């Protein structure tokens, strides 16, 4: 038996899939217009950036709406437990990101500097 949460999950995933498909088609259309010379390459880049911004805002809005709808079905105790678990996960992920950044920085510091080539001595017999 499926529950309401599964329904919300499916709707959310369908929305993300539709946005991804729309993004691909939008890029194809922009590329075709640039190819035909109906818009410049710069205009195409601007359209593409604007499209990405709108898609990002829409994704955030859908995600937040999904989360709000899911949490509205929870009892207050469940919401508190959910929030505590989300905070725990976020803390663990932030710690892992910090460790990865520190390791990358350490690795970059340990890389030997490329040796500068010394100029060849000029022949003094000339």
QUINORNOR-V136754 format. One record per residue. N is the residue number from 0. RES is the residue in one letter. SS is DSSP state (alpha for helix, beta for strand, coil for the rest). Layout:
N:RES:SS / N:RES:SS
//
This chain:
0:X:coil / 1:X:coil / 2:X:coil / 3:X:alpha / 4:X:alpha / 5:X:alpha / 6:X:alpha / 7:X:alpha / 8:X:alpha / 9:X:alpha / 10:X:alpha / 11:X:alpha / 12:X:alpha / 13:X:alpha / 14:X:alpha / 15:X:alpha / 16:X:alpha / 17:X:alpha / 18:X:alpha / 19:X:alpha / 20:X:alpha / 21:X:alpha / 22:X:alpha / 23:X:alpha / 24:X:alpha / 25:X:alpha / 26:X:alpha / 27:X:alpha / 28:X:alpha / 29:X:alpha / 30:X:alpha / 31:X:alpha / 32:X:alpha / 33:X:alpha / 34:X:alpha / 35:X:alpha / 36:X:coil / 37:X:coil / 38:X:coil / 39:X:coil / 40:X:alpha / 41:X:alpha / 42:X:alpha / 43:X:alpha / 44:X:alpha / 45:X:alpha / 46:X:alpha / 47:X:alpha / 48:X:alpha / 49:X:alpha / 50:X:alpha / 51:X:alpha / 52:X:alpha / 53:X:alpha / 54:X:alpha / 55:X:alpha / 56:X:alpha / 57:X:alpha / 58:X:alpha / 59:X:alpha / 60:X:alpha / 61:X:alpha / 62:X:alpha / 63:X:alpha / 64:X:alpha / 65:X:alpha / 66:X:alpha / 67:X:alpha / 68:X:alpha / 69:X:alpha / 70:X:alpha / 71:X:alpha / 72:X:coil / 73:X:coil / 74:X:coil / 75:X:alpha / 76:X:alpha / 77:X:alpha / 78:X:alpha / 79:X:alpha / 80:X:alpha / 81:X:alpha / 82:X:alpha / 83:X:alpha / 84:X:alpha / 85:X:alpha / 86:X:alpha / 87:X:alpha / 88:X:alpha / 89:X:alpha / 90:X:alpha / 91:X:alpha / 92:X:alpha / 93:X:alpha / 94:X:alpha / 95:X:alpha / 96:X:alpha / 97:X:alpha / 98:X:alpha / 99:X:alpha / 100:X:alpha / 101:X:alpha / 102:X:alpha / 103:X:alpha / 104:X:alpha / 105:X:alpha / 106:X:alpha / 107:X:alpha / 108:X:alpha / 109:X:alpha / 110:X:coil / 111:X:coil / 112:X:coil / 113:X:coil / 114:X:coil / 115:X:coil / 116:X:coil / 117:X:coil / 118:X:coil / 119:X:coil / 120:X:coil / 121:X:coil / 122:X:coil / 123:X:coil / 124:X:coil / 125:X:coil
//
